[in-house]
Amino acid sequence: MHCSALLSLTLMLVQLWPCSPSMQNHSAHSADRSSTAVRRVKRGWVWEPLFATEEQTSVVPVYVGQLKSDLDKQDGNLKYILTGEGAGSIFIIDENNGKIYVTQKLDREKKPFYTLRAQAINRSTQFPVEPESEFIIKVRDVNDHEPQFLDGPYVATVPEMSPEGTSVTQVTATDGDDPSYGNSARLLYSLIQGQPYFSVEPKTGVIRMAAQMDRETKDQYLVIIQAKDMVGQPGAHSATATVTINLSDINDNPPKFQQRLYYMSVSEEAPVGTTVGKVFAEDSDIGENAAMNYFIEGDSSDVFDIITNNDTQEGIIFLKKQVDYESKRRYSIQAKVVNRYIDDRFLKEEPFEDKTIVKINVEDADEPPVFTLENYVMEIPEGAESGSLVGVVTARDPDNNDCPVRYSIVHGMHLKRLFSINEHNGTIITTKPLDREIASWHNITVTATETRNPEKISEANVYIQVLDVNDHAPEFPKYYETFVCENAVSGQLIQSISAVDQDDSAEGHHFYFSLAQEATNDSSFTVKDNQDSTAGIFTAKSGFRRQEQFYYYLPVLILDNGTPPLTSTNTLTITVCDCDTEVNTLYCRYGAFMYAMGLSTEALIAVLACILILLVFFLAIVAIRQQRKKSPFSEKMEEFRENIVRYDDEGGGEEDTEAFDISALRTRTVMRTHKPRKKVTTEIHSLYRQSLQVGPDSAVFRQFISEKLEEANTDPSAPPYDSLQTYAFEGTGSLAGSLSSLGSNTSDMDQSYDYLTDWGPHFKQLAGMYASHRS
């Protein structure tokens, strides 16, 4: 590092207690302000300004300054002691005279000040003669750092054609030296490269435009800025920064066509939308400033049009209407291009548009025949005879040679069976009568083909409407269910009727109703026309009898308003009902059904009763068969399944009818076969018959039950769900015997119940009840 200036190191006496950082800063600044003092005295201490240079060579200790007590008689009796930051290593003190030396190089950028403490001690007594004082040594700066551009390299953008003085960007350099002392950190900016287009402010580093520049000439500049410390004085340090300045585009250039005249051609066969050609205008600008729109001016805009390709900025001319070589062979159109976004600042210089001429030639082609109409609409009455004229289509060859054409019908063989066309003159006729009610419109396609070039074909649609003829008589729209009560009175409305007609009436249908001629003289009903295409059926007498006549057939004459008008006779069936005030339709239908079957009500009831009896009988048979299938003893089983049912208390005697089912004993069963068992089928039947008469003392029945129980207990393969039960007598298995009162000739009062206490805990409650009763 270069040392070009000396910075003083100041020694300052402070209070005895340690100073805070804020106090240290204050003391440091005070040291600078007091550097001109020659001598200071405070509380017995005397010192002089001390000077040292940053980065000073310290091979030999360099004197900095001297501390001295006013009690020092210079007889060597006082000893000076230095403590604190760097004491003994960076700073040393001569203990005899208080002179302070620096022994190492100092760097202000690493440590700008040091905090030390001084003390004077009497050598004889070892007691301080002055109180310990804390002071700060501030390291003064030297210009040992170069400026630096920390944010470089720089890139900036400025619009082209910007006026002089326009700010472009700002560069800033930093210097590690002390900005508060001297000129070491005071920088000065200058332009090394970039004249005469740019300038830089010396103190701020702001780069400005020095002239107007055109991006289309040059769009990027490299500028070099230099920063010097020491305000640019000789010996100062310097640094440079590179600034890349780009000129952004503005719309300062109009579009220009590359050619003043374009030549194009298009075939007369080209369909609408065919691209005829392209034109292109150049624009020196870029981006949206180069965006442009193309237009066609003049009368040709109805035949041709132009659109802009936004990717290539080309103008695409396309066919807006099909051209005809025989009608017009050349077109001259004027195309114009205009910038899409215009900067008003440059409009005064020139218009931002350009024009060119486009010559378009129409090329001749062998075209297909052309019909005089694209769509033909024809009419023919329905029912017209075969060979009736429908209409004529006409097509011609548009080319100069005027080739003859041939006509034909396509699209559907069924249409060919209805229509035919003369291939020479295009006359369409019918091949069979048409019915409008089947189809009111027929759509056919007619083709015209050049006889010399069959590939040249054109088509035309022919829509044929079949005109209506009044050939359908009116009729009822539905079947009317009409009923009349036996007690109906004369003039009562029993039915409203209307009509429909399959024909199509231009004025709308209107129908008229009346009785047919054969029913006008003798009829029990009348028809009243409502004059709105509806009518009402009224009774013409009072009282009707079903026994005399169940049905009435009323012929109704209906007349339409067609040309010529048609009539039809529709028969209305009226059923007589047995009713009071209102007609019960369901009941009337039932009566009509009975009448049609020829059955009376009593006969129908009898038939239904028979059917019901047969149904019940059938269900009973099915139930019996189901019950047999569910029997617990199947004929395929070889043995009975036995159940042992245990009761924790005495049963209800003869009243206990829910716990057992005697049907189990009275059901015919088949025993299963098992080797250790004997066949007992015959014995079961015998016992079954005996069980109906046996009593409690039947030894046969008891023996049978004992045998079956023994077999069940000794057979390990027998399932534990066979059951054999009887209700022929009360069981004798209970230790208490029978508790039934049936047949008893003694009263409860004469009977002793002491034995109940011997039956065990199950009969404890019963014994207690009878014991309390006796007492």
VENKALIN-V170027 format. One record per residue. N is the residue number from 1. RES is the residue in three letters. D_LAST is the distance of its C-alpha to the last C-alpha in whole Angstrom. Layout:
N;RES;D_LAST, N;RES;D_LAST
//
This chain:
1;MET;136, 2;HIS;139, 3;CYS;139, 4;SER;142, 5;ALA;140, 6;LEU;139, 7;LEU;136, 8;SER;136, 9;LEU;133, 10;THR;132, 11;LEU;131, 12;MET;129, 13;LEU;127, 14;VAL;124, 15;GLN;121, 16;LEU;120, 17;TRP;116, 18;PRO;116, 19;CYS;116, 20;SER;114, 21;PRO;115, 22;SER;116, 23;MET;118, 24;GLN;120, 25;ASN;121, 26;HIS;122, 27;SER;124, 28;ALA;126, 29;HIS;127, 30;SER;128, 31;ALA;130, 32;ASP;132, 33;ARG;133, 34;SER;134, 35;SER;136, 36;THR;139, 37;ALA;139, 38;VAL;141, 39;ARG;139, 40;ARG;136, 41;VAL;134, 42;LYS;131, 43;ARG;129, 44;GLY;132, 45;TRP;132, 46;VAL;135, 47;TRP;135, 48;GLU;137, 49;PRO;137, 50;LEU;136, 51;PHE;137, 52;ALA;136, 53;THR;136, 54;GLU;134, 55;GLU;134, 56;GLN;137, 57;THR;138, 58;SER;136, 59;VAL;138, 60;VAL;139, 61;PRO;137, 62;VAL;138, 63;TYR;138, 64;VAL;136, 65;GLY;136, 66;GLN;136, 67;LEU;134, 68;LYS;135, 69;SER;134, 70;ASP;136, 71;LEU;135, 72;ASP;137, 73;LYS;140, 74;GLN;141, 75;ASP;141, 76;GLY;139, 77;ASN;136, 78;LEU;134, 79;LYS;132, 80;TYR;130, 81;ILE;127, 82;LEU;126, 83;THR;122, 84;GLY;120, 85;GLU;121, 86;GLY;123, 87;ALA;125, 88;GLY;126, 89;SER;126, 90;ILE;128, 91;PHE;129, 92;ILE;130, 93;ILE;132, 94;ASP;135, 95;GLU;133, 96;ASN;136, 97;ASN;138, 98;GLY;134, 99;LYS;136, 100;ILE;134, 101;TYR;134, 102;VAL;133, 103;THR;133, 104;GLN;131, 105;LYS;132, 106;LEU;130, 107;ASP;128, 108;ARG;127, 109;GLU;125, 110;LYS;123, 111;LYS;123, 112;PRO;124, 113;PHE;124, 114;TYR;123, 115;THR;121, 116;LEU;123, 117;ARG;123, 118;ALA;126, 119;GLN;126, 120;ALA;129, 121;ILE;128, 122;ASN;130, 123;ARG;131, 124;SER;132, 125;THR;128, 126;GLN;126, 127;PHE;125, 128;PRO;126, 129;VAL;128, 130;GLU;127, 131;PRO;123, 132;GLU;122, 133;SER;123, 134;GLU;122, 135;PHE;124, 136;ILE;124, 137;ILE;127, 138;LYS;128, 139;VAL;129, 140;ARG;132, 141;ASP;132, 142;VAL;135, 143;ASN;135, 144;ASP;134, 145;HIS;132, 146;GLU;133, 147;PRO;132, 148;GLN;129, 149;PHE;128, 150;LEU;124, 151;ASP;123, 152;GLY;126, 153;PRO;128, 154;TYR;127, 155;VAL;127, 156;ALA;128, 157;THR;128, 158;VAL;130, 159;PRO;131, 160;GLU;135, 161;MET;138, 162;SER;136, 163;PRO;138, 164;GLU;140, 165;GLY;138, 166;THR;134, 167;SER;132, 168;VAL;131, 169;THR;129, 170;GLN;129, 171;VAL;129, 172;THR;128, 173;ALA;129, 174;THR;127, 175;ASP;129, 176;GLY;127, 177;ASP;130, 178;ASP;129, 179;PRO;130, 180;SER;130, 181;TYR;133, 182;GLY;136, 183;ASN;137, 184;SER;135, 185;ALA;132, 186;ARG;134, 187;LEU;135, 188;LEU;137, 189;TYR;137, 190;SER;140, 191;LEU;140, 192;ILE;142, 193;GLN;141, 194;GLY;141, 195;GLN;144, 196;PRO;145, 197;TYR;142, 198;PHE;139, 199;SER;140, 200;VAL;137, 201;GLU;137, 202;PRO;138, 203;LYS;135, 204;THR;132, 205;GLY;133, 206;VAL;132, 207;ILE;134, 208;ARG;136, 209;MET;138, 210;ALA;141, 211;ALA;142, 212;GLN;141, 213;MET;140, 214;ASP;140, 215;ARG;137, 216;GLU;139, 217;THR;141, 218;LYS;139, 219;ASP;135, 220;GLN;135, 221;TYR;137, 222;LEU;136, 223;VAL;137, 224;ILE;137, 225;ILE;136, 226;GLN;137, 227;ALA;136, 228;LYS;138, 229;ASP;136, 230;MET;139, 231;VAL;140, 232;GLY;142, 233;GLN;144, 234;PRO;146, 235;GLY;144, 236;ALA;141, 237;HIS;138, 238;SER;137, 239;ALA;135, 240;THR;135, 241;ALA;132, 242;THR;133, 243;VAL;132, 244;THR;131, 245;ILE;132, 246;ASN;131, 247;LEU;133, 248;SER;130, 249;ASP;131, 250;ILE;132, 251;ASN;133, 252;ASP;137, 253;ASN;138, 254;PRO;138, 255;PRO;138, 256;LYS;141, 257;PHE;141, 258;GLN;143, 259;GLN;145, 260;ARG;147, 261;LEU;147, 262;TYR;144, 263;TYR;145, 264;MET;142, 265;SER;142, 266;VAL;139, 267;SER;139, 268;GLU;139, 269;GLU;136, 270;ALA;134, 271;PRO;131, 272;VAL;129, 273;GLY;128, 274;THR;131, 275;THR;132, 276;VAL;136, 277;GLY;136, 278;LYS;136, 279;VAL;137, 280;PHE;137, 281;ALA;138, 282;GLU;138, 283;ASP;136, 284;SER;137, 285;ASP;134, 286;ILE;130, 287;GLY;127, 288;GLU;126, 289;ASN;130, 290;ALA;131, 291;ALA;129, 292;MET;131, 293;ASN;130, 294;TYR;133, 295;PHE;134, 296;ILE;136, 297;GLU;139, 298;GLY;141, 299;ASP;140, 300;SER;139, 301;SER;136, 302;ASP;134, 303;VAL;136, 304;PHE;135, 305;ASP;132, 306;ILE;132, 307;ILE;129, 308;THR;128, 309;ASN;127, 310;ASN;125, 311;ASP;125, 312;THR;129, 313;GLN;130, 314;GLU;132, 315;GLY;133, 316;ILE;132, 317;ILE;134, 318;PHE;132, 319;LEU;133, 320;LYS;131, 321;LYS;133, 322;GLN;134, 323;VAL;138, 324;ASP;140, 325;TYR;144, 326;GLU;145, 327;SER;145, 328;LYS;145, 329;ARG;146, 330;ARG;146, 331;TYR;144, 332;SER;145, 333;ILE;142, 334;GLN;142, 335;ALA;139, 336;LYS;138, 337;VAL;136, 338;VAL;134, 339;ASN;132, 340;ARG;129, 341;TYR;129, 342;ILE;132, 343;ASP;132, 344;ASP;134, 345;ARG;136, 346;PHE;138, 347;LEU;139, 348;LYS;142, 349;GLU;144, 350;GLU;143, 351;PRO;141, 352;PHE;138, 353;GLU;139, 354;ASP;141, 355;LYS;142, 356;THR;143, 357;ILE;145, 358;VAL;143, 359;LYS;145, 360;ILE;143, 361;ASN;145, 362;VAL;143, 363;GLU;143, 364;ASP;144, 365;ALA;142, 366;ASP;141, 367;GLU;138, 368;PRO;136, 369;PRO;137, 370;VAL;136, 371;PHE;134, 372;THR;135, 373;LEU;132, 374;GLU;129, 375;ASN;126, 376;TYR;127, 377;VAL;125, 378;MET;126, 379;GLU;125, 380;ILE;125, 381;PRO;124, 382;GLU;121, 383;GLY;122, 384;ALA;126, 385;GLU;128, 386;SER;128, 387;GLY;131, 388;SER;131, 389;LEU;132, 390;VAL;129, 391;GLY;131, 392;VAL;134, 393;VAL;133, 394;THR;136, 395;ALA;137, 396;ARG;140, 397;ASP;141, 398;PRO;142, 399;ASP;144, 400;ASN;148, 401;ASN;148, 402;ASP;146, 403;CYS;145, 404;PRO;143, 405;VAL;140, 406;ARG;137, 407;TYR;134, 408;SER;131, 409;ILE;127, 410;VAL;124, 411;HIS;121, 412;GLY;119, 413;MET;120, 414;HIS;119, 415;LEU;121, 416;LYS;124, 417;ARG;123, 418;LEU;123, 419;PHE;126, 420;SER;129, 421;ILE;132, 422;ASN;136, 423;GLU;136, 424;HIS;140, 425;ASN;139, 426;GLY;135, 427;THR;135, 428;ILE;131, 429;ILE;130, 430;THR;127, 431;THR;127, 432;LYS;124, 433;PRO;123, 434;LEU;120, 435;ASP;117, 436;ARG;116, 437;GLU;112, 438;ILE;112, 439;ALA;114, 440;SER;115, 441;TRP;117, 442;HIS;119, 443;ASN;120, 444;ILE;122, 445;THR;124, 446;VAL;128, 447;THR;130, 448;ALA;134, 449;THR;136, 450;GLU;139, 451;THR;141, 452;ARG;143, 453;ASN;140, 454;PRO;137, 455;GLU;135, 456;LYS;136, 457;ILE;133, 458;SER;131, 459;GLU;128, 460;ALA;128, 461;ASN;124, 462;VAL;125, 463;TYR;122, 464;ILE;123, 465;GLN;121, 466;VAL;120, 467;LEU;121, 468;ASP;118, 469;VAL;120, 470;ASN;118, 471;ASP;117, 472;HIS;113, 473;ALA;112, 474;PRO;109, 475;GLU;105, 476;PHE;102, 477;PRO;100, 478;LYS;97, 479;TYR;96, 480;TYR;94, 481;GLU;91, 482;THR;92, 483;PHE;90, 484;VAL;90, 485;CYS;88, 486;GLU;88, 487;ASN;88, 488;ALA;91, 489;VAL;93, 490;SER;97, 491;GLY;98, 492;GLN;95, 493;LEU;95, 494;ILE;93, 495;GLN;95, 496;SER;97, 497;ILE;99, 498;SER;102, 499;ALA;104, 500;VAL;105, 501;ASP;108, 502;GLN;109, 503;ASP;113, 504;ASP;113, 505;SER;115, 506;ALA;117, 507;GLU;116, 508;GLY;112, 509;HIS;111, 510;HIS;111, 511;PHE;110, 512;TYR;110, 513;PHE;108, 514;SER;109, 515;LEU;108, 516;ALA;110, 517;GLN;112, 518;GLU;111, 519;ALA;108, 520;THR;110, 521;ASN;110, 522;ASP;107, 523;SER;104, 524;SER;101, 525;PHE;101, 526;THR;103, 527;VAL;104, 528;LYS;105, 529;ASP;106, 530;ASN;105, 531;GLN;108, 532;ASP;107, 533;SER;106, 534;THR;103, 535;ALA;103, 536;GLY;100, 537;ILE;99, 538;PHE;98, 539;THR;98, 540;ALA;101, 541;LYS;99, 542;SER;95, 543;GLY;93, 544;PHE;92, 545;ARG;91, 546;ARG;89, 547;GLN;90, 548;GLU;93, 549;GLN;94, 550;PHE;91, 551;TYR;94, 552;TYR;97, 553;TYR;100, 554;LEU;102, 555;PRO;105, 556;VAL;105, 557;LEU;109, 558;ILE;109, 559;LEU;112, 560;ASP;113, 561;ASN;116, 562;GLY;118, 563;THR;121, 564;PRO;122, 565;PRO;118, 566;LEU;116, 567;THR;113, 568;SER;111, 569;THR;108, 570;ASN;105, 571;THR;102, 572;LEU;99, 573;THR;96, 574;ILE;94, 575;THR;91, 576;VAL;89, 577;CYS;86, 578;ASP;83, 579;CYS;82, 580;ASP;82, 581;THR;83, 582;GLU;83, 583;VAL;84, 584;ASN;81, 585;THR;83, 586;LEU;80, 587;TYR;80, 588;CYS;83, 589;ARG;84, 590;TYR;81, 591;GLY;83, 592;ALA;86, 593;PHE;84, 594;MET;83, 595;TYR;87, 596;ALA;88, 597;MET;86, 598;GLY;87, 599;LEU;83, 600;SER;81, 601;THR;78, 602;GLU;76, 603;ALA;78, 604;LEU;77, 605;ILE;73, 606;ALA;73, 607;VAL;74, 608;LEU;72, 609;ALA;69, 610;CYS;70, 611;ILE;71, 612;LEU;67, 613;ILE;66, 614;LEU;68, 615;LEU;66, 616;VAL;63, 617;PHE;64, 618;PHE;65, 619;LEU;62, 620;ALA;60, 621;ILE;62, 622;VAL;62, 623;ALA;58, 624;ILE;58, 625;ARG;60, 626;GLN;58, 627;GLN;55, 628;ARG;57, 629;LYS;58, 630;LYS;55, 631;SER;53, 632;PRO;51, 633;PHE;53, 634;SER;57, 635;GLU;59, 636;LYS;61, 637;MET;58, 638;GLU;58, 639;GLU;54, 640;PHE;51, 641;ARG;49, 642;GLU;46, 643;ASN;43, 644;ILE;40, 645;VAL;37, 646;ARG;34, 647;TYR;30, 648;ASP;28, 649;ASP;25, 650;GLU;24, 651;GLY;27, 652;GLY;26, 653;GLY;27, 654;GLU;29, 655;GLU;29, 656;ASP;30, 657;THR;34, 658;GLU;35, 659;ALA;35, 660;PHE;37, 661;ASP;40, 662;ILE;41, 663;SER;45, 664;ALA;45, 665;LEU;45, 666;ARG;47, 667;THR;50, 668;ARG;53, 669;THR;54, 670;VAL;56, 671;MET;55, 672;ARG;57, 673;THR;59, 674;HIS;59, 675;LYS;60, 676;PRO;57, 677;ARG;56, 678;LYS;57, 679;LYS;58, 680;VAL;55, 681;THR;56, 682;THR;56, 683;GLU;53, 684;ILE;51, 685;HIS;53, 686;SER;52, 687;LEU;48, 688;TYR;48, 689;ARG;49, 690;GLN;46, 691;SER;44, 692;LEU;44, 693;GLN;43, 694;VAL;41, 695;GLY;37, 696;PRO;35, 697;ASP;36, 698;SER;40, 699;ALA;41, 700;VAL;44, 701;PHE;42, 702;ARG;40, 703;GLN;44, 704;PHE;45, 705;ILE;43, 706;SER;43, 707;GLU;46, 708;LYS;46, 709;LEU;44, 710;GLU;46, 711;GLU;49, 712;ALA;48, 713;ASN;47, 714;THR;50, 715;ASP;52, 716;PRO;53, 717;SER;55, 718;ALA;53, 719;PRO;51, 720;PRO;47, 721;TYR;47, 722;ASP;47, 723;SER;44, 724;LEU;44, 725;GLN;41, 726;THR;39, 727;TYR;37, 728;ALA;38, 729;PHE;34, 730;GLU;31, 731;GLY;32, 732;THR;31, 733;GLY;31, 734;SER;27, 735;LEU;26, 736;ALA;23, 737;GLY;25, 738;SER;24, 739;LEU;21, 740;SER;23, 741;SER;22, 742;LEU;25, 743;GLY;26, 744;SER;23, 745;ASN;23, 746;THR;19, 747;SER;16, 748;ASP;13, 749;MET;11, 750;ASP;13, 751;GLN;13, 752;SER;12, 753;TYR;12, 754;ASP;12, 755;TYR;16, 756;LEU;15, 757;THR;15, 758;ASP;19, 759;TRP;20, 760;GLY;21, 761;PRO;21, 762;HIS;22, 763;PHE;18, 764;LYS;17, 765;GLN;16, 766;LEU;15, 767;ALA;12, 768;GLY;11, 769;MET;10, 770;TYR;9, 771;ALA;6, 772;SER;5, 773;HIS;5, 774;ARG;4, 775;SER;0
//
